[in-house]
Amino acid sequence: MKFSQAMMAVAAATAMQFAASPSAEATGKMKCEAGPQSSWKSRNDLEAKLKKDGWKVKKSKVDGGCYEVYGVTPEGQNVEAYFHPVTMEKLLVAQRGKIIFKK
């Protein structure tokens, strides 16, 4: 194998490794070591719990192995919040880059 082919193979393997990693897409605000996704509670369950608690959920997604939620708190604050996907525990709440709550 020529040098350039070998370098391309290494680069492709490295890119595939990072693409498969859940934390590769993380924004860096929060990381959860939550184990395999098969053990996670669903985002729908988290959204239902939050709505029951008075939140208005605009959007939720997986980020850094955590559930990231954009919404409005019961107090009326527009926030970005992170929750553990197994325990649904609130880990971080931020508003416009300012941390309001951090476990």
Secondary structure, 3 states (H helix, E strand, C coil): CCHHHHHHHHHHHHHHHHHHCHHHHCCCCCCCCCCCHHHCCCHHHHHHHHHHCCCEEEEEEEECCEEEEEEECCCCCEEEEEECCCCCCEEEEEECCEEEEEC
